[in-house]
C-alpha cells in the first residue's frame, strides 16, 4: 500500500473581515499518496490559495487536521513549521523567486544553507546534481538575467529538489511562460514524477495544464467539487513533439 504524503481531514479555514466571517475552506478532506501527480484547480475565490498556504505550512487550519509525511502540522510551533517546510516541501513559484545577482548554482544551494548537517562540499555536489536533473548542468554559473524564463523556472525546480523533499508544491508554475515553454516544464514534471517517483501537487487554473497530471481536485466556494483520476492523461513530451518548429524572427 502506498504511503500517504498528505492527509487532509475536515479542513476549515475562516477569516474575520470586520464584522463578517469569510469561510475560505468549508470542511475538505483528501489524501495524496507517495508518487502521485495531483493538480488542484479552482477559480478566484474557490479557496485554492488558502489551501496552498496550508499545504505549504505558511498557514494553519481553523478546524480539522493536516498531516504531512505523518506529522500533525497543527501541533507545531512557528519554528518547527519553518523547519518542516524547509525539509519536507520543495516550492516552485510562478515568478521563479530567484536571487538576481547569484548564479544558478548558488540559487539552488540556498535551501541547504539552513541545514547544519550539510557541508559546503556536499551542498555544491547536491546542487550540481539537482541542476543535472533539470538538464541545466551547462548553466551553473549563469545568473537569472542570462537565462530564459523556462531556464529560470528549471533552476527554481532544481532548488525545490535539492533538499530531497517528500513533496514538490508548485503554484501556477507555468503562469509566466508561453505555451511551448509551459509544455517543456510539464514534460520535466512528468519525468520527475514517472521516472524518479517524485510526489507533485501542482496548483493551476488551466485545464490544459491539469490534463498532464494523473488526478485533478477541483475546488469551488471552499468545497471539493470534483476529485477525479485523469484516465486520458496526456504526455507533455508528445504534445511538444507535435508543435511546429519554432522560428526565429
C-alpha positions as CSV (number, residue, x, y, z in Angstrom):
1,X,0.0,0.0,0.0
2,X,1.3,3.5,-0.9
3,X,2.5,5.7,1.9
4,X,0.3,8.8,2.4
5,X,2.3,12.0,2.0
6,X,-0.6,14.3,2.7
7,X,-3.7,13.7,4.8
8,X,-6.3,16.5,4.9
9,X,-9.2,15.8,7.3
10,X,-12.3,18.0,7.5
11,X,-10.2,21.1,6.9
12,X,-11.8,24.5,7.5
13,X,-10.3,28.0,7.4
14,X,-12.1,31.1,8.4
15,X,-11.0,34.7,8.4
16,X,-12.6,37.6,10.3
17,X,-13.0,40.6,8.0
18,X,-14.5,43.4,10.0
19,X,-17.9,42.2,11.3
20,X,-18.0,39.3,8.7
21,X,-16.6,35.8,8.8
22,X,-15.2,34.6,5.5
23,X,-15.4,30.8,5.1
24,X,-12.5,30.2,2.7
25,X,-12.4,26.4,3.2
26,X,-15.6,24.6,4.3
27,X,-14.5,21.1,5.6
28,X,-12.5,19.5,2.8
29,X,-10.8,16.0,3.0
30,X,-8.4,14.3,0.7
31,X,-5.2,12.3,0.7
32,X,-2.2,12.3,-1.6
33,X,-0.1,9.2,-1.8
34,X,3.6,8.9,-2.5
35,X,4.4,9.1,-6.2
36,X,1.1,10.8,-7.2
37,X,1.0,13.8,-9.5
38,X,-2.1,15.8,-8.4
39,X,-3.3,19.1,-9.8
40,X,-5.6,21.4,-7.7
41,X,-7.8,23.7,-9.8
42,X,-10.2,26.4,-8.9
43,X,-11.2,29.9,-10.0
44,X,-10.7,33.1,-7.9
45,X,-12.5,32.7,-4.6
46,X,-12.5,28.9,-4.7
47,X,-10.2,28.5,-1.7
48,X,-7.3,27.4,-3.8
49,X,-4.8,30.0,-2.4
50,X,-5.9,29.4,1.2
51,X,-5.4,25.6,0.7
52,X,-2.0,26.2,-1.0
53,X,-0.8,28.3,2.0
54,X,-1.9,25.5,4.4
55,X,-0.3,22.7,2.3
56,X,2.9,24.8,2.3
57,X,2.8,25.2,6.1
58,X,2.5,29.0,5.7
59,X,-0.9,29.0,7.4
60,X,-2.7,26.6,9.7
61,X,-6.4,25.5,9.6
62,X,-9.1,26.9,11.9
63,X,-10.6,23.4,12.3
64,X,-9.5,20.0,11.0
65,X,-6.2,18.3,10.6
66,X,-3.3,18.3,8.1
67,X,-0.7,15.6,8.3
68,X,2.4,16.0,6.2
69,X,4.5,12.8,6.0
70,X,2.7,11.6,9.1
71,X,3.5,14.8,11.1
72,X,0.5,16.7,12.6
73,X,1.1,20.2,11.3
74,X,-1.4,21.8,13.7
75,X,0.7,20.8,16.7
76,X,3.9,22.5,15.6
77,X,5.4,25.9,16.7
78,X,6.3,28.5,14.2
79,X,10.0,27.5,14.2
80,X,9.0,23.8,13.8
81,X,6.8,24.7,10.9
82,X,9.7,26.6,9.2
83,X,11.9,23.5,9.7
84,X,9.2,21.2,8.3
85,X,8.8,23.5,5.3
86,X,12.5,23.5,4.5
87,X,13.0,19.8,4.9
88,X,9.7,18.3,3.5
89,X,8.5,20.7,0.8
90,X,10.1,21.9,-2.4
91,X,8.4,25.1,-3.5
92,X,8.1,26.2,-7.2
93,X,6.5,29.6,-7.8
94,X,5.0,31.4,-10.8
95,X,7.6,34.2,-10.5
96,X,10.6,31.9,-10.1
97,X,11.8,33.9,-7.0
98,X,15.5,33.6,-7.8
99,X,18.1,35.9,-6.3
100,X,19.1,38.2,-9.3
101,X,22.8,38.6,-8.5
102,X,23.6,35.0,-7.7
103,X,24.4,32.1,-10.1
104,X,22.1,29.2,-10.8
105,X,24.3,27.0,-8.6
106,X,24.2,29.5,-5.7
107,X,20.4,29.8,-6.0
108,X,20.0,26.1,-5.9
109,X,22.3,25.8,-2.8
110,X,20.2,28.3,-0.8
111,X,17.8,25.8,1.0
112,X,20.8,23.8,2.1
113,X,22.4,26.9,3.8
114,X,19.9,26.4,6.7
115,X,20.9,22.7,7.1
116,X,23.7,22.4,9.6
117,X,24.3,18.8,8.7
118,X,25.4,19.5,5.1
119,X,29.0,20.6,4.4
120,X,29.9,23.2,1.8
121,X,31.3,20.4,-0.5
122,X,28.1,18.3,-0.1
123,X,26.0,21.4,-0.7
124,X,27.7,22.1,-4.0
125,X,27.5,18.4,-5.0
126,X,23.8,18.2,-4.3
127,X,23.1,21.5,-6.1
128,X,25.0,20.3,-9.2
129,X,23.1,17.0,-9.2
130,X,19.7,18.9,-8.9
131,X,20.7,21.1,-11.9
132,X,21.7,18.0,-13.9
133,X,18.2,16.5,-13.1
134,X,16.6,19.5,-14.8
135,X,19.0,19.5,-17.8
136,X,20.9,22.7,-16.8
137,X,24.3,21.3,-16.0
138,X,26.0,23.6,-18.5
139,X,24.4,26.7,-16.9
140,X,25.8,26.5,-13.4
141,X,27.5,29.9,-13.4
142,X,24.8,31.9,-15.2
143,X,22.8,34.5,-13.3
144,X,19.0,34.7,-13.8
145,X,19.3,37.6,-16.3
146,X,21.4,35.3,-18.6
147,X,18.7,32.7,-18.6
148,X,15.3,32.4,-20.4
149,X,12.1,32.2,-18.5
150,X,11.9,28.5,-18.9
151,X,15.5,28.1,-17.8
152,X,14.9,30.2,-14.7
153,X,11.9,28.0,-13.8
154,X,14.1,24.9,-14.2
155,X,16.6,26.5,-11.7
156,X,13.6,27.0,-9.4
157,X,12.6,23.4,-9.8
158,X,16.2,22.3,-9.1
159,X,16.1,24.4,-5.9
160,X,12.9,22.6,-5.0
161,X,14.6,19.2,-5.5
162,X,17.9,19.9,-3.7
163,X,16.6,19.1,-0.1
164,X,15.1,15.8,-1.3
165,X,11.6,16.8,-0.1
166,X,8.7,14.4,0.2
167,X,6.6,16.7,-2.0
168,X,7.0,19.3,-4.7
169,X,4.4,22.1,-4.3
170,X,4.0,24.2,-7.4
171,X,2.0,27.3,-7.6
172,X,1.0,28.3,-11.1
173,X,4.5,27.3,-12.2
174,X,3.7,27.8,-15.9
175,X,1.8,31.0,-15.4
176,X,4.6,33.3,-16.8
177,X,5.6,31.1,-19.7
178,X,4.5,30.8,-23.3
179,X,2.8,27.5,-24.5
180,X,5.9,25.7,-25.7
181,X,7.9,26.5,-22.6
182,X,4.9,25.5,-20.4
183,X,4.8,22.1,-22.1
184,X,8.6,21.8,-21.6
185,X,8.2,22.4,-17.9
186,X,5.3,19.9,-17.7
187,X,7.4,17.3,-19.5
188,X,10.0,17.8,-16.9
189,X,7.4,17.5,-14.1
190,X,6.2,14.3,-15.7
191,X,9.7,12.9,-15.9
192,X,10.3,13.7,-12.2
193,X,7.1,12.0,-11.3
194,X,7.2,9.0,-13.6
195,X,10.9,8.2,-13.7
196,X,12.0,9.4,-10.2
197,X,8.8,8.8,-8.3
198,X,8.5,12.4,-7.0
199,X,5.2,13.4,-5.4
200,X,3.9,16.6,-7.0
201,X,1.0,18.8,-6.0
202,X,0.5,21.4,-8.8
203,X,-1.9,24.3,-8.4
204,X,-3.2,25.8,-11.7
205,X,-6.3,27.4,-13.2
206,X,-5.6,25.9,-16.6
207,X,-7.4,22.7,-17.6
208,X,-4.8,22.2,-20.4
209,X,-2.0,22.0,-17.8
210,X,-4.1,19.8,-15.4
211,X,-4.5,17.2,-18.2
212,X,-0.8,16.3,-17.7
213,X,-1.4,15.1,-14.2
214,X,-2.8,11.8,-13.0
215,X,-5.5,13.3,-10.8
216,X,-7.3,16.6,-10.5
217,X,-9.0,18.1,-7.5
218,X,-11.5,20.9,-8.4
219,X,-12.3,23.5,-5.7
220,X,-15.4,25.7,-5.7
221,X,-16.6,28.0,-2.9
222,X,-14.4,26.3,-0.3
223,X,-15.6,22.8,-1.2
224,X,-14.2,20.0,-3.3
225,X,-16.4,19.9,-6.3
226,X,-14.7,17.0,-8.0
227,X,-11.8,14.7,-7.3
228,X,-11.1,12.6,-10.4
229,X,-8.4,10.4,-11.9
230,X,-7.3,11.6,-15.3
231,X,-7.9,8.5,-17.4
232,X,-6.8,10.3,-20.5
233,X,-3.6,11.8,-19.1
234,X,-1.7,13.5,-21.8
235,X,2.1,13.2,-22.4
236,X,3.6,16.7,-22.4
237,X,6.6,15.3,-24.4
238,X,4.2,14.1,-27.2
239,X,2.4,17.5,-27.3
240,X,5.8,19.2,-27.5
241,X,6.8,17.0,-30.4
242,X,3.6,17.7,-32.3
243,X,4.2,21.5,-32.2
244,X,5.5,23.2,-35.3
245,X,9.2,24.0,-35.2
246,X,9.8,27.5,-33.6
247,X,11.1,30.1,-36.0
248,X,13.5,32.9,-35.0
249,X,12.5,36.3,-36.2
